[in-house]
Amino acid sequence: MKTLIQNGRIITAADDYSADVLIDGETISAIGHKLPLAGVDKIIDAGGKYLIPGAIDPHVHMELPFGGTVSSDTFETGTRAAAFGGTTSIIDFAIQYKGKTFQQTIDDWHAKASGNCAIDYSYHMAVTEYRPDQEKEFARVIDQGITTFKLFLAYPGVFMVDDQTMFRVMRSAGEAGGLTLVHAENGDAITLKIAELMAAGKTEPKYHEESRPPVMQADGTARALRVAEFANAPVFIVHVSCEASMIELMRARDRGNAAYGETCTQYLFLDKSYYDKPDFEGAKYVFTPPLAPKQDIEQLWKALKLGYLQEVSTDHCPFNFNGQKELGRGDFTKIPNGGPGVEDRLSLVYDGAMKRGWPLTKWVDVCSTASAKLFGMFPKKGTIAVGSDADIVIFDPNAKRTISAKTHHMNCDYSLFEGMEISGKPTTVLSRGKVIIENGQYVGRKGDGQFLKRGATIGV
């Protein structure tokens, strides 16, 4: 199958120019002007639109067991919604539960994802136990193309690791060319604060935020960055939500350390006042870390623009308000942590970036290219170049839309951004050369997505 995309404006993290793109099978075979039509099966006119590399969301949780329930998007529904939003690759988290080996954990996630995804996918290995006698098994994880590892400094007794485990994982990952991701908080202090709030009868959703303020995130970030420096290994701080944590990253990078971080769409547009919504509506915004003060929002945008934060993810982990979030009525600790977002990220970041005068290349970088480099997928993913996978989004910068749960494709009964009017929308999405979104319709098939074997991290 040969496809020719004509008249588009190509935007990558490095370039901005007009040209046509020829796709042969799954890869880009030529870029230029007046490319020959011989043998072309399909022609797509992208006049007046941008051609960008498929977006990459490196932080999602499909079918995740949490708090006595399971996140409401399956790998099938969640990746289909991602495709509608212009995302053509995701990285989920294969979480090692206590007593599970690394291989059993990978097999568990393959059983959920294989044959079900609309787009390409991979996993980070979330490690909860790592003894010295497991080093050979750790190496086998790398051999399978899973080169990134997640650690929690929160949720003691469930996911949280001690500093020895953190050091051991960082060192092993770094020596293999991989990368360690850290959920950075002070889990022990937060646990005590939660107990005090509950004992005082402070059970509403807003106390979720009070129990884990920015200073606790900054504390965990600082500790992770210093342990990584001691291990001589790169580190990536996930879902940075506040200025206090971002400043710790800035200091580490200014010292020349291989320190990286992301923020998420919810932290770029929402603030902690949402927890004050009446009738338990604040529960919709219970995720960890929580929303921060409003003044932190522009600091996060600034950090992205200046390169102290490298990319924007979603931490997509949806739970329906009815029947799931409501489990926490009367006890905020029982509200399932997470919210929907995988479908709206690319357009939201476009709208916010353009309002702040960003170059288009930076928008592409934080939504696609930086993740491809950091997580071992570049140049197969994250760019439009000859030989790269033909993951291409045709994006209409002039399209206007209002975000709503009534029209989104995520399997969730609410939107975090309900009623927000934004500019910019994907109109056609190709995954490895195959059109999967066209004229607002899903034309792909369940199982189109392939597991991505990833390589070493490339610093950015």
VONU-715303 format. One record per residue: x, y, z of N, C-alpha, C in turn. Coordinates in steps of 0.1 Angstrom, whole numbers, plus 5000, padded with zeros to 4 digits. Layout:
<nodes>
XYZXYZXYZ/...
</nodes>
This chain:
<nodes>
500849885000500050005000500950125000/500750214990501450344989500450454991/500850545000499950665003500750785001/500250884994500851014992500051124999/500751195008500051315014500651435008/499751515002500151634994499751765002/500551864999500152005002500252035017/500851955025500851985039502052065044/501952115055503052185062503652095073/504852055070505451955079506152025091/505651985103506252035116506851925123/508151935126508851835135509451925146/510151855155510751925166511952015161/512351995149513552065144513252155132/512152125124511852185111510452225110/510252325101508952375097508952415082/508352325074508452345059507352285052/507152315039506052255032506652155022/505952035022506451925013505351825013/505551725003504651615003505351495009/504651395014505151275020504651155014/505551065009505250935003505450825013/504450745015504450635025504450505017/505350415019505350285013505250175024/504150115025503850015035503750095049/504650055058504550115071505450235074/506350265064507350365067507350475056/507950585060508050705051509150675041/508850685028509850645018510450765011/509750885010510251005004509551125009/510251235009509651365013510251465002/509251544996509751634986508551704979/508851764968507851834960507651754947/506351754943505951684930506451544929/506251474940506651334941505851254930/506451154924505751074913504551004919/503451004910502250934914502150784910/503150744903503150604898503150504910/502150414910502050314920501350354933/500950484933500250534946498850484946/498450424958497150374960496150474966/496650574974495750664980496450794981/495750904978496251044979495451114989/496151184998495451265009495851405007/494851495006495151635004495151705018/496351755022496551815036496651965034/496152025024496152165022495652245034/496452345038496052425050496152365063/496752245063496952175076498352135079/498652105091499952065095500151905094/501351865091501651725092502651715103/502351645114503151625125503351475128/504451445135504651305139503651265149/503151145148502151095158502551125172/501651175180501951205194502151085202/503051095212503350985221502951025235/502150935241501750955256502550855264/503550895271504350795278503950765292/502750805295502250785309500750755309/500350635308498950595309498750475317/497550455322497150335330495850275325/495950175316494750115311494449985319/493249965322492849845330493649825343/493849935350494749925362493849895374/494149795382493449775394493949875405/492949945411493350045421492150075430/492450065443491350105452490150025452/490249895449489149805449488349805436/488849875426488149885413489249875402/488849905389489749895378489550015369/490550075365490450195356489550155344/488650255340487550225331487850205317/489050255312489450235299490250105297/489750015288490549895285491649935275/492549845272493549875262492849895248/491749835246491049855234490349995233/489550035244488850165243489850275245/490850255254491750365257492650405245/493150305238494050335226493250385215/491950345214491150405203490850555206/490550585218490350725222491650805220/492850745223494050815220494250845206/493850745197493950765182493150885178/491950895183491051015180491751145183/492551145193493251265198494651285191/495051195182496351215175497451145182/497251065191498250985198498450855191/499650815187499850695179500750595187/501250635199501950535207501750575222/501550475230501450495244502450405251/502750445264503550355273502750345286/502350225288501550195301502650145311/502150105323503050065334502649925338/503649835336503449695341503949695355/502949685365503249705379503449565385/504649555391505049435398504349435412/503449345414502749335427503649245436/503549265449504349185458504249035455/505448975455505548835452505648795438/505448885428505448865414506948875409/507348795400508548815393508448925382/509548975377509449065366508749005354/509148875351508548815339507048785341/506648745352505248725355504448855353/505048965357504449105355504249135341/505349115333505249145319504249065312/504148935315503148845310501748885313/501548935325500248975329499749095320/500649185317500349305309500149265295/500949175290500849125276499449065274/498948995285497648925284496549025282/496749145288495649245287495749325274/497049355269497149445258497249385245/497949265244498149205231496949175223/496849215211495749195202494549285204/494749385213493549475217493849615213/495049655211495349795210495149855196/494649975195494450045182495750105177/496750135186497950195183499050125189/500350155186501450095191501650125206/502250025214502250035228503449975234/503850015246504849945254504549965268/505449925277505349935291506649985298/506450065308507550075318507349965328/508449915333508349815344508349885358/507249875365507149945378507649845388/508749875394509449775403509049805418/508649705425508349715439509249635448/509949535442510949445448512049425439/513349445444514449415435515649385444/515849255445516949205454518249185445/519449175451520649145443520549015435/519848915440519748795432518848805420/518248915418517348935406517949005395/519249035395519949115385519849045371/519948915371519848845358518448865352/517448855360516048875355515849015351/516449115358516349255354516949265340/518049205337518749215324517849155313/517049045317516148985307514949085303/514549165313513549265310514049365299/515349405300515949495291515949425277/516349295277516449225264515149215257/513949235264512649225258512249365253/513149465254512749595249512049685258/512049645271511449735282512649795289/512949915286514249975290514050095300/512750105305512450205315511750145327/512050195339511650145351511050245360/509950215367509250305375509350275390/509550375398509650355412508650445419/508050405430507150485437507750525451/507750655454508050695467506850735475/505750675471504450695477503750555479/502550555486501750435488502550335496/503050365508503750265516502950135518/503650025518502949895520502349835508/502349915497501749865485502749875473/503150005470504050025459505450085463/505450155475506650235478507850155481/509050195475510250135477511150205487/512150135493513050205501514250265493/515150335499516250395492517250305486/517450185493518350085488517850035474/516550005474515949955462515950065451/515750185454515850295445517250305439/518250295447519650305443519950185434/519550065438519849945430519249955416/517949995415517249995403517850105394/518150225399518750325391520150285386/520950225394522250185389522150075378/521249975380521149875370520549925357/519550015358518950075346519950155339/520650245346521650325340522750255333/523250145339524350065333523850005320/522549975319522049915307521550015296/521750145299521350245289519850285291/519250235301517850265304517650385313/516450405317516050525325515150485336/515250545348514450525359513450635361/512150605361511150705364510750695378/510450815384510150815399508850895401/507950835408506750905414507350955427/507551085428508351155438507351225449/507251165460506651225472507251165484/506851215496507251155508506151075514/506150945510504950865513504750845528/505750835536505650815550504950935557/505451045554504951165561503451195556/503151165544501851185538500851085545/501350965548500450865554500050905568/501050965576500751015589499751135588/499951225578499051335577497551295574/497451195565496151135561495451085574/496151015582495550955594495051065603/495851175605495451285613494151355607/494151375594492951435588491651345590/491851225588490651135590490251135604/491151135614490751135628490051255632/490351365625489651495627488351505620/487951405613486651405605486751485592/487951505587488151585575488251475563/487051445558486951335549486551375534/486351505532485951545518487051535508/486751535495487751525485488851635486/488551755491489551855492490751825501/490451735510491551695520492551605513/492251545502493251475494494451565491/494151685486495151785483495951825496/495151855506495851895519496751795524/496551665522497351555527498651545520/498751595508500051575500500351705493/500751815500500951945494502251945486/502552055478503752055470505052035477/505152075490506452045497506751905498/505751815499506051675499506451615486/505951675475506451635462507851685460/508151805464509551855463510551775471/510151725483510951645491511351515484/510351445478510651325471511451345459/511151455452511951485439513451515443/513651595453515051615457515751485461/515151405468515751275472516051185460/515051175451515351095439516451145431/516551275429517551335421518951315427/519051315440520351295446520751155446/519851065448520150915447520650885433/519950945423520350915409521750975407/522051085412523351145411524451045417/524150995429524950905435525150775427/524050725421524150605412524750635399/525050755396525550795383524650755371/523350775373522350725364521350835361/520750835349519650925345518450905353/517651005355516350985363515351075356/514051035357512951105351511851115362/511451235365510451265375509051275368/508151185371506851185365505951285371/504951315364503851405367504251515377/505151605373505551725381504351815380/503751855392502551925392502752065398/503952095403504052225411505452285409/505452415412506752485410507852435419/507452395432508452345441509252225436/508552135430509152015425510052045412/509452135404510152175392511452245395/511552325406512752395410513852295413/513452185420514452085423515052025410/514251995400514651955387515552055380/515252175381515952285375517352285381/517452275394518752275401519652165397/519052045395519751925392520351935377/519451985368519952005354520952115353/520852215361521852325361523152275366/523152165374524452105379525052015369/524351995358524751905347524351765348/523451735357522951595359521951555348/521851425345520951375335519551365342/518951475345517651475352516551535343/515451455342514351495333513051485340/512051545334510751545340509651575330/508451545334507251565327506251645336/505251705329504051745336502951685328/501651715333500551655326499551765323/498651735314497651835309496851895320/496451815330495651865341496351975349/497651965350498452055358498652185350/498552185337498752295329497452385327/496352325331495052395329494152415341/494352325352493552325363494252355376/493552395386494252425399493452375410/493952385422493352315434491952365438/491552475432490152525435489152435431/489452345421488452245416488052145427/488852135438488452045449487352095457/487052225455485952295463484552275456/484552205445483252195438482252115447/480952165447479952105456479551965451/478751895460478151765457479151665453/480251665460481251555458481951565444/481651675436482251685423483751695424/484351745435485751755437486451615435/485751505437486351375436486851345422/486251415412486651395398488151435396/488651515405489951575403490951515414/490551405420491351335429492351245421/493551285420494651205414495851245421/496951165419498151195427499351215417/500151325419499851425429498651515426/498151585436496951665433497251795426/496151855422496251985416496952085426/497652185420498452275428497852415428/498352515435497852645435497852705421/496952795418496852845404498152915399/498952975408500153045404501152955398/501052825401502052725397501952695382/500752725376500452685362501452745353/501552875353502452945344503952905346/504352865358505652825360505952685353/504952605352505152475345505252505330/504452585325504552625311505852685308/506352765316507652825314508752725315/508652625324509652515325509752435313/508552405307508552335294509152415283/508852535282509452615271510952625272/511452635285512952655287513652515287/512952405288513552275287513852215301/513352275312513552215325512652095327/511452095320510551985318510551955304/510551825300510751785286509551745279/508551705285507351655278506051665286/504951655279503551655285502951515283/502551455294501751335293500351355299/499651245302498351265308498151195321/498951085324498651005335497250955334/496850925322495450885319495150755328/494150765337493750655346492350685350/491350665341490050705343489250615352/488350675360487350605368486050685367/485050615364483750685363483350755376/482650865375482150935387481150845394/480150795386479150715391479650565393/479650525405479950385408481450355411/482350455407483750435410484250545419/484350675415484750785423483850785436/482550755434481650755446482050655457/482950565454483350475465483950555477/484350675474485050755484484150855491/482850845490481950935497482150905512/482551015519482751005534484150955537/484950935528486350895531487150915518/487851035518488651065505489750965502/490150885512491250785509490750675500/489450655499488850555491488350595477/488650725474488350775460489450715451/489150635441490150595432490950705425/492250695426493050805421493250805406/492850905399493050905385491950985377/492251015365491251085357491551065342/490551095333490751075319491451195312/492151165301492851275294493551235282/493751105278494551065267494051125254/492751155253492251195240492451345237/492651425247492651565246493951635246/495051555249496351615252496851705241/496951645229497651705218496951845214/495651845214494951975211495052075223/494952025235495052115246496452185247/497452105245498852165245499052255233/498452225222498552315210497852455214/496652445219495952565222496752655233/497152585243497952655253499252715248/499952635240501252675235501052795225/500052795217499852905207499453035215/498653025225498353135233499553205240/500553125242501753175248502853205238/502553195226503553235215504653135213/504453015216505452915213505652885198/506852845194506952795180506352665179/505852635167505152505165506152385168/507352405165508352295167508452255182/508252355191508352315205507052235209/505952275204504752195206504952045202/505452025190505751885186506751815195/507751895199508751835208508151775221/507351855228506851815241505751715240/505151705228504051605226504451475219/505751475214506151355206507651325207/508451425202509851395199510651365212/510451445222511251435234510951295240/509751245240509351115245510051005237/510051025224510650925215512150905219/512751015221514151015225514450955239/513751005248513950965262513650815265/512650765257512150635260512450535249/513550565242514150465233513350425220/512750525214511950505202512350585190/513250675192513650765181514850705173/514850725160513950795151512750715145/512550595150511450515145510150585147/510050645159508950735163509350875166/508450965166508751105170509251195160/509251165147509651255137509051215124/509151305114508751275100510051275092/510551165089511851145082511751015073/512551015063512650895055513150775063/512450665063512850555071512050545084/511450655089510750645101509350585099/508750535110507450485109506450595104/505550555096504650655091503450675101/503850725113502850765123502750915120/501650955114501451095110500051145113/500051265119498751335122498651455113/497451455106497151575098496251655108/496751775111496151855122495651985116/494452015119493752145114493952245125/494752345123495052445134493852545136/492952545126491852645126490552585132/490452455134489252385139489052435153/487752455156487352495170486452385175/486652355188485852255194485652285209/484652225215484352235229484552095235/485352085245485651955251484451915260/484051785258482851745266482851595267/482451535278482251395279481151345270/480251435265479251385256479851345242/480951395239481551375225482851305226/483451285238484751215237484551065236/485650995234485650855231486250775242/486750845253487250775265486050705272/486350595278485250525285485150575299/484650705300484550775313483350865312/482650885323481350955323481551105326/482751155326483051295328484351335321/484551465319485851515313486351615324/487651605325488351695334488251845329/488051855316488051985309486752025303/485651975309484351995304484052145301/483552165289483152305285484252395280/485552345280486652425276486652435261/486752555256486752585241488252605237/488652515227490052525223490152525207/491252555202491552555188492452435185/492352385173493152275168492652135170/492652055159492051925160492751835150/493051705153493451615143492251575134/492551575121491551535112491751395106/493051365104493351235099494551185107/494551055110495650995118496050865111/497350855109497950735103498850665113/498750535115499650455124500350355115/501650375114502450285105501850275091/501550395086501050405072499550375070/498950325080497550285078496650395084/495650445077494750545082493850485092/493850535104492950485115491950575119/492150705117491050815119490950895107/489650905102489450975089488051035090/487951175088486651245088485951225101/486651225112486051205125485651065129/486050965121485550835123486750745125/486650645133487650535135487450435124/488550415116488550325105489550215107/490250215119491150105121490449985127/491349895132490749765138491449735151/490749675160491249625172492449535169/493549565175494749475173495749535163/495449655157496349715147497649755154/497649785167498849825174499749715177/501049745176502049645179502849685192/503349585198504249605210505549665205/506049775211507249845208508449795216/509349735210510649695217511449825216/511849875228512550005228513949985232/514750085228516250085230516650175241/517850225240518450315251517850445250/517950515261517450655262518450745255/517950855249518750955243518451085251/519451135257519351255265518851375257/518051465263517551585256517751705265/
</nodes>
